[in-house]
Amino acid sequence: MDERSLRVLTPGVIGVLVRRGADFAAAEDAVQDALVEAVRLWEARPPQDPKGWMVTVAWRKFLDAARSDASRRRREEVVEEQPAPGPAVPVDDTLQLYFLCAHPSLTPASAVALTLRAVGGLTTRQIAQAYLVPETTMAQRISRAKKTVADVRFDEPGDVTTVLRVLYLVFNEGYSGEVDLAAEAIRLTRQLNSAIDREEVAGLLALMLLHHARRSARTRPDGSLVPLVQQDRSRWDTRLIAEGVEILQTALARDDVGQFQAQAAIAALHADARTAEETDWVQIVEWYDELARLTDSPVVELNRAVAVGEADGPRAGLAALTTLDPDLPRHAAVAAHLHERNGDLAIAARLYAEAATRATNLPERDHLTRQAARLNSDLLDATVDGGSA
């Protein structure tokens, strides 16, 4: 069994240990220790009942840890009275584990880290590498998160919206280090979708699949960004697009639209266009109107201004932009794009350069800098040609 298959077992095994009396933090630590043993032993001799093996070993790890800690003497007496572990019981506590790891008392960063550790089964080192922070920093973050939820009852109802927000945060981290966080987020969302019948869970899964389908076309070999309009659509993964559209259509048919379904609908319209010119921008604007109603988000309004500029012309897009705060992230980049389409090249060049200074990552900054340089070069050529005429 490979490492990814092992990670699938993690939440269920943690759930069994919690049901038997272990607190969440101790159960999660014990399961991580059992995973290490599984990686070491299973290649030569895989068990017939992988989950049962994991439960047995993790339970022993938990008892060993409890015995070695004098402050847990009382708990040891309680857990020793529990029946000896046998085959894994057919109870899936994965859903409650999602809720616990995305508890409202946690910061978004802590919720993401705890979800990847407890539900995703990743090691602290893998999570730290993915988020480009020292392992000790990530270990402290996870430790604090576990202490924060230590007293939360495992069977308390959870907030699905918070869980979805955490999974979307994981997805948007993309790929870094040895773990593909976008693929991991899709795996966890598939798992959640199979455990809970909610339109928005399906909507998030569809959104992830539709975005992920364009992944290979988003960057050049040198790592530079390729705007959607310039992407080679033959490189889009049609299998993922078809799956995402099917999941979305099933969710929308139930007529309970949420923000992830609306975002997925916009992504599906982009994916459905054979060329950038064939994009149904009018319908995309309609979905942005729906999304704005659902979220009241200025970022949504910013993206809507781009869509309006494509559907009704750049002046209409600029008019939509005037109602928004210029300090919004990407406001200058959107304004630059719309001014360029309107023929205001000098204004666009200045705004692209301004947007580059505000970019939060290197590929985006490089892309915006190149856009500004391109327009400045065009303006210079026009000046030279005009002067020599």
GUMARLUM-992039 format. One line per field, with one value per residue (C-alpha): x, y, z; residue number from 1. Coordinates in nm, 2 decimals, always signed. Example, Ala and Ser with C-alpha at 12.3 -4.5 7.8 and 13.67 -1.06 7.14 Angstrom:
x <- [+1.23|+1.37] .
y <- [-0.45|-0.11] .
z <- [+0.78|+0.71] .
num <- [1|2] .
***
This chain:
x <- [+0.00|+0.14|+0.17|-0.13|-0.35|-0.22|-0.33|-0.68|-0.70|-0.59|-0.92|-1.11|-0.84|-0.82|-1.20|-1.18|-0.92|-1.13|-1.43|-1.23|-1.13|-0.82|-0.83|-0.79|-0.43|-0.31|-0.50|-0.36|+0.00|-0.05|-0.19|+0.11|+0.34|+0.14|+0.18|+0.56|+0.54|+0.31|+0.55|+0.84|+0.66|+0.39|+0.60|+0.73|+0.42|+0.10|-0.19|-0.52|-0.71|-0.51|-0.74|-0.76|-0.38|-0.36|-0.62|-0.43|-0.09|-0.21|-0.40|-0.08|+0.11|-0.15|-0.13|+0.25|+0.24|-0.02|+0.18|+0.49|+0.33|+0.27|+0.02|-0.20|-0.21|-0.58|-0.66|-0.44|-0.66|-0.97|-0.83|-0.70|-1.06|-1.15|-1.19|-0.89|-0.89|-1.00|-1.10|-1.18|-1.55|-1.75|-1.81|-1.68|-1.59|-1.42|-1.70|-1.67|-1.29|-1.34|-1.56|-1.31|-1.01|-1.20|-1.34|-1.43|-1.20|-0.90|-0.73|-0.75|-0.38|-0.41|-0.73|-0.55|-0.25|-0.46|-0.67|-0.37|-0.22|-0.52|-0.75|-0.49|-0.24|+0.06|+0.36|+0.46|+0.76|+0.55|+0.31|+0.60|+0.77|+0.44|+0.39|+0.76|+0.80|+1.05|+0.93|+0.96|+0.72|+0.47|+0.50|+0.42|+0.12|-0.02|+0.04|-0.14|-0.43|-0.47|-0.47|-0.74|-0.98|-0.88|-1.20|-1.44|-1.68|-1.62|-1.99|-2.08|-2.24|-2.00|-2.01|-1.99|-1.92|-1.61|-1.48|-1.53|-1.35|-1.05|-1.04|-1.05|-0.76|-0.56|-0.65|-0.54|-0.19|-0.14|+0.19|+0.50|+0.75|+0.68|+0.30|+0.06|-0.18|-0.43|-0.45|-0.47|-0.76|-0.94|-0.89|-1.02|-1.32|-1.41|-1.40|-1.62|-1.86|-1.91|-1.98|-2.23|-2.51|-2.48|-2.50|-2.22|-1.98|-2.04|-2.01|-1.66|-1.55|-1.67|-1.49|-1.16|-1.18|-1.26|-0.97|-0.73|-0.81|-0.64|-0.33|-0.08|-0.16|-0.13|+0.25|+0.53|+0.84|+1.02|+0.74|+0.59|+0.21|+0.00|-0.33|-0.65|-0.70|-0.35|-0.37|-0.34|-0.68|-0.57|-0.37|-0.67|-0.78|-1.11|-1.17|-1.16|-1.37|-1.64|-1.64|-1.66|-1.95|-2.14|-2.11|-2.21|-2.51|-2.64|-2.59|-2.76|-3.05|-3.15|-3.20|-3.02|-2.73|-2.44|-2.12|-1.91|-2.17|-2.18|-1.80|-1.80|-2.06|-1.83|-1.54|-1.75|-1.84|-1.47|-1.40|-1.69|-1.55|-1.33|-1.15|-1.13|-1.34|-1.63|-1.66|-2.01|-1.93|-2.30|-2.38|-2.06|-2.18|-2.51|-2.34|-2.12|-2.44|-2.56|-2.23|-2.22|-2.57|-2.46|-2.13|-2.14|-1.77|-1.58|-1.34|-1.63|-1.73|-1.38|-1.39|-1.74|-1.59|-1.36|-1.65|-1.86|-1.56|-1.56|-1.94|-2.03|-1.69|-1.40|-1.58|-1.86|-1.60|-1.43|-1.76|-1.82|-1.48|-1.54|-1.76|-1.48|-1.20|-0.88|-0.68|-0.85|-0.60|-0.56|-0.77|-0.48|-0.42|-0.79|-0.79|-0.48|-0.63|-0.95|-0.76|-0.54|-0.85|-0.99|-0.67|-0.54|-0.19|+0.00|-0.25|-0.24|+0.14|+0.14|-0.12|+0.05|+0.37|+0.17|+0.00|+0.34|+0.46|+0.15|+0.17|+0.18|+0.38|+0.68|+0.51|+0.23|+0.48|+0.69|+0.39|+0.26|+0.61|+0.64|+0.29|+0.41|+0.74|+0.55|+0.32|+0.61|+0.80|+0.49|+0.46|+0.82|+0.80|+0.50|+0.68|+0.99|+0.77|+0.58|+0.89|+1.05|+0.74] .
y <- [+0.00|+0.34|+0.64|+0.81|+0.50|+0.50|+0.86|+0.77|+0.56|+0.83|+1.01|+0.69|+0.55|+0.87|+0.85|+0.50|+0.60|+0.90|+0.68|+0.46|+0.74|+0.90|+1.28|+1.42|+1.54|+1.21|+1.00|+1.20|+1.16|+0.79|+0.75|+0.94|+0.70|+0.41|+0.55|+0.55|+0.18|+0.10|+0.26|+0.06|-0.28|-0.31|-0.32|-0.66|-0.79|-0.60|-0.69|-0.83|-0.57|-0.24|-0.03|-0.29|-0.31|+0.07|+0.08|-0.19|-0.03|+0.33|+0.22|+0.06|+0.37|+0.57|+0.35|+0.36|+0.74|+0.75|+0.52|+0.73|+1.05|+1.07|+1.35|+1.11|+0.84|+0.88|+0.86|+0.55|+0.38|+0.46|+0.35|+0.02|-0.07|-0.04|-0.37|-0.49|-0.36|-0.60|-0.55|-0.19|-0.11|+0.00|+0.35|+0.64|+0.94|+1.12|+1.39|+1.49|+1.51|+1.75|+1.97|+1.95|+2.05|+2.34|+2.46|+2.83|+2.89|+2.82|+3.07|+2.98|+2.89|+2.66|+2.50|+2.42|+2.28|+2.06|+1.94|+1.84|+1.66|+1.48|+1.43|+1.43|+1.23|+1.44|+1.47|+1.80|+1.81|+1.78|+2.05|+2.28|+2.22|+2.29|+2.62|+2.72|+2.76|+2.58|+2.25|+2.38|+2.66|+2.43|+2.19|+2.47|+2.58|+2.23|+2.18|+2.51|+2.41|+2.07|+2.24|+2.48|+2.20|+1.96|+2.02|+2.03|+1.73|+1.50|+1.45|+1.82|+1.94|+2.11|+2.40|+2.27|+2.62|+2.65|+2.31|+2.40|+2.73|+2.55|+2.29|+2.58|+2.74|+2.42|+2.39|+2.74|+2.68|+2.46|+2.27|+2.31|+2.07|+1.70|+1.73|+1.85|+2.04|+2.10|+1.73|+1.67|+1.92|+1.74|+1.41|+1.54|+1.71|+1.39|+1.21|+1.48|+1.47|+1.10|+1.14|+1.43|+1.52|+1.89|+2.09|+2.32|+2.03|+1.91|+2.27|+2.30|+1.97|+2.07|+2.41|+2.24|+1.99|+2.26|+2.48|+2.18|+2.08|+2.40|+2.36|+2.24|+2.53|+2.81|+2.84|+2.83|+2.60|+2.90|+2.93|+3.25|+3.29|+3.23|+3.44|+3.25|+3.41|+3.29|+2.94|+2.64|+2.48|+2.15|+2.11|+2.13|+1.80|+1.72|+1.43|+1.65|+1.91|+1.65|+1.52|+1.87|+1.98|+1.66|+1.71|+2.07|+2.00|+1.75|+2.00|+2.29|+2.07|+2.07|+2.45|+2.54|+2.75|+2.86|+3.05|+2.75|+2.63|+2.98|+2.99|+2.65|+2.76|+3.05|+2.81|+2.57|+2.85|+2.92|+2.55|+2.51|+2.77|+2.62|+2.95|+3.26|+3.45|+3.20|+3.26|+3.34|+3.65|+3.76|+3.44|+3.48|+3.83|+3.68|+3.43|+3.70|+3.89|+3.58|+3.54|+3.90|+3.85|+3.55|+3.69|+4.07|+4.05|+4.34|+4.08|+3.93|+4.27|+4.33|+4.01|+4.10|+4.43|+4.22|+4.02|+4.33|+4.47|+4.16|+4.14|+4.51|+4.67|+4.82|+5.14|+4.95|+4.76|+5.07|+5.22|+4.91|+4.96|+5.31|+5.19|+4.98|+5.07|+5.13|+4.96|+4.63|+4.35|+4.33|+4.65|+4.82|+4.51|+4.49|+4.87|+4.83|+4.55|+4.75|+5.07|+4.87|+4.73|+5.08|+5.20|+5.41|+5.25|+5.51|+5.48|+5.10|+5.08|+5.29|+5.08|+4.75|+4.88|+4.99|+4.65|+4.47|+4.65|+4.52|+4.16|+3.90|+3.63|+3.64|+3.49|+3.74|+4.03|+3.92|+3.89|+4.24|+4.38|+4.23|+4.37|+4.72|+4.68|+4.56|+4.87|+5.11|+4.96|+5.00|+5.36|+5.43|+5.27|+5.48|+5.79|+5.71|+5.62|+5.95|+6.15|+6.01|+6.04] .
z <- [+0.00|-0.10|+0.12|-0.02|+0.04|+0.40|+0.45|+0.34|+0.66|+0.89|+0.98|+1.04|+1.27|+1.47|+1.51|+1.65|+1.91|+2.02|+2.06|+2.28|+2.52|+2.37|+2.35|+2.00|+2.03|+2.17|+1.92|+1.63|+1.76|+1.80|+1.45|+1.30|+1.49|+1.35|+1.00|+1.04|+1.14|+0.85|+0.59|+0.74|+0.76|+0.50|+0.19|+0.28|+0.46|+0.41|+0.65|+0.54|+0.73|+0.70|+0.91|+1.18|+1.19|+1.21|+1.49|+1.69|+1.65|+1.71|+2.02|+2.16|+2.08|+2.27|+2.57|+2.57|+2.56|+2.84|+3.06|+3.02|+3.13|+3.50|+3.46|+3.26|+3.52|+3.58|+3.21|+3.19|+3.45|+3.24|+2.91|+3.06|+3.13|+2.77|+2.58|+2.38|+2.03|+1.76|+1.40|+1.31|+1.38|+1.07|+1.20|+1.00|+1.21|+0.92|+0.89|+1.26|+1.22|+0.93|+1.16|+1.45|+1.23|+1.09|+1.42|+1.43|+1.73|+1.50|+1.27|+0.90|+0.90|+1.20|+1.06|+0.73|+0.91|+1.14|+0.85|+0.65|+0.95|+1.10|+0.80|+0.52|+0.71|+0.61|+0.83|+0.99|+0.77|+0.46|+0.56|+0.66|+0.33|+0.14|+0.32|+0.30|+0.68|+0.92|+1.05|+1.41|+1.32|+1.17|+1.47|+1.71|+1.49|+1.49|+1.86|+1.94|+1.72|+1.89|+2.23|+2.11|+2.02|+2.30|+2.49|+2.19|+2.20|+1.91|+1.84|+1.83|+1.51|+1.28|+1.03|+0.67|+0.54|+0.75|+0.64|+0.27|+0.33|+0.48|+0.19|-0.06|+0.12|+0.08|-0.29|-0.36|-0.23|-0.54|-0.55|-0.35|-0.20|-0.22|-0.17|-0.43|-0.21|-0.49|-0.56|-0.18|-0.15|-0.43|-0.26|+0.07|-0.09|-0.28|+0.06|+0.21|-0.08|-0.04|+0.34|+0.32|+0.08|+0.03|-0.29|-0.19|-0.12|-0.47|-0.60|-0.44|-0.58|-0.93|-0.89|-0.79|-1.08|-1.34|-1.22|-1.19|-1.55|-1.67|-1.45|-1.71|-1.94|-1.68|-1.68|-1.93|-1.89|-1.72|-1.46|-1.60|-1.60|-1.91|-1.89|-1.96|-2.30|-2.41|-2.28|-2.51|-2.46|-2.61|-2.29|-2.07|-1.91|-2.08|-1.84|-1.54|-1.71|-1.80|-1.44|-1.30|-1.53|-1.45|-1.07|-1.11|-1.32|-1.06|-0.78|-0.97|-1.06|-0.69|-0.70|-0.39|-0.53|-0.31|-0.38|-0.48|-0.73|-0.88|-0.90|-1.06|-1.31|-1.42|-1.45|-1.65|-1.90|-1.95|-1.99|-2.24|-2.48|-2.76|-2.80|-2.58|-2.84|-2.80|-2.42|-2.32|-2.12|-2.10|-1.90|-1.70|-1.59|-1.49|-1.27|-1.12|-1.04|-0.85|-0.68|-0.57|-0.42|-0.23|-0.10|-0.10|-0.17|-0.33|-0.48|-0.67|-0.79|-0.91|-1.12|-1.24|-1.37|-1.59|-1.72|-1.79|-1.98|-2.20|-2.24|-2.29|-2.37|-2.17|-2.09|-1.92|-1.73|-1.62|-1.51|-1.29|-1.15|-1.03|-0.75|-0.59|-0.35|-0.54|-0.26|-0.33|-0.42|-0.80|-0.85|-1.04|-1.25|-1.36|-1.43|-1.64|-1.84|-1.91|-2.00|-2.24|-2.41|-2.43|-2.60|-2.30|-2.33|-2.12|-1.83|-1.86|-1.85|-1.54|-1.37|-1.47|-1.30|-0.99|-0.98|-1.00|-0.68|-0.50|-0.63|-0.35|-0.54|-0.78|-1.09|-1.07|-1.02|-1.31|-1.54|-1.45|-1.49|-1.84|-1.93|-1.83|-2.02|-2.33|-2.33|-2.26|-2.55|-2.78|-2.67|-2.74|-3.08|-3.16|-3.05|-3.26|-3.57|-3.52|-3.49|-3.80|-4.01] .
num <- [1|2|3|4|5|6|7|8|9|10|11|12|13|14|15|16|17|18|19|20|21|22|23|24|25|26|27|28|29|30|31|32|33|34|35|36|37|38|39|40|41|42|43|44|45|46|47|48|49|50|51|52|53|54|55|56|57|58|59|60|61|62|63|64|65|66|67|68|69|70|71|72|73|74|75|76|77|78|79|80|81|82|83|84|85|86|87|88|89|90|91|92|93|94|95|96|97|98|99|100|101|102|103|104|105|106|107|108|109|110|111|112|113|114|115|116|117|118|119|120|121|122|123|124|125|126|127|128|129|130|131|132|133|134|135|136|137|138|139|140|141|142|143|144|145|146|147|148|149|150|151|152|153|154|155|156|157|158|159|160|161|162|163|164|165|166|167|168|169|170|171|172|173|174|175|176|177|178|179|180|181|182|183|184|185|186|187|188|189|190|191|192|193|194|195|196|197|198|199|200|201|202|203|204|205|206|207|208|209|210|211|212|213|214|215|216|217|218|219|220|221|222|223|224|225|226|227|228|229|230|231|232|233|234|235|236|237|238|239|240|241|242|243|244|245|246|247|248|249|250|251|252|253|254|255|256|257|258|259|260|261|262|263|264|265|266|267|268|269|270|271|272|273|274|275|276|277|278|279|280|281|282|283|284|285|286|287|288|289|290|291|292|293|294|295|296|297|298|299|300|301|302|303|304|305|306|307|308|309|310|311|312|313|314|315|316|317|318|319|320|321|322|323|324|325|326|327|328|329|330|331|332|333|334|335|336|337|338|339|340|341|342|343|344|345|346|347|348|349|350|351|352|353|354|355|356|357|358|359|360|361|362|363|364|365|366|367|368|369|370|371|372|373|374|375|376|377|378|379|380|381|382|383|384|385|386|387|388|389] .
***
